[in-house]
Amino acid sequence: QLQLQESGPGLVKPSETLSLTCTVSGGSISSSSFFWGWIRQPPGKGLEWIASIYYDGSTYYNPSLKTRLTISVDTSKSRFSLKVSSVTAADTAVYYCTRRPSGLAIDYWGQGTLVTVPS
Amino acid sequence: DIQMTQSPSSLSASVGDRVTITCRASQGISNYLAWFQQKPGKAPKSLIYATSNLQSGVPSKFSGSGFGTDFTLTISSLQPEDFATYYCQQYYSYPLTFGGGTKVEI
């Protein structure tokens, strides 16, 4: 059974860079035809797609955040990562990592990690 | 960007009720539509992909239909464990976008 586990700092100061990692277990992150991605949810609000990376390294970013985002994958450690630069209180959210088969919908979610940026 | 609009934003229902949630896309998305269920404090759970296909392990009381711009999620007989917030998402094109959610409550 595939499992995704997010890890991150919990608290990030305004203007700093948020770094999150998603560790994949129970399956190969190198398998072809999967997108690995990040979705966030501000407290009490809905879901927002942030970024995805394809198994071949192609990256896709939400245009509203693109200038501040970097997504990458480390196949040797079976994990992928997200960096969000110049954070503000508006970046406070639960961040989820996900897997999506090519041409299909998200099938696996991590449990989520809360990141707080104080105002 | 493709805007996804869900209705209603919330609904009250009883155990045993048949519940229908609608999702409308601002442009045609073929059948690239997914549904997710989220309970308080938990990660979303994937329910349906490609409009009408159940993810592994999802009970058949959930069903989906539609094509193009108009889609529905139906729960045939609401049970206590089904009280949650439901989200639709299009994966036809980037950026991937979600509906605002429908909270199903007693």
Interface residues (C-beta under 8 A of the other chain):
Chain A: G46 L47 E48 W49 S52 Y60 Y61 N62 P63 S64 Y96 R100 L104 A105 I106 D107 Y108 W109 G110 Q111 G112
Chain B: D1 Y32 A34 F36 K42 A43 P44 K45 S46 I48 Y49 A50 Q55 S56 Y87 Q89 Y91 Y94 P95 L96 T97 F98 G99 G100 G101
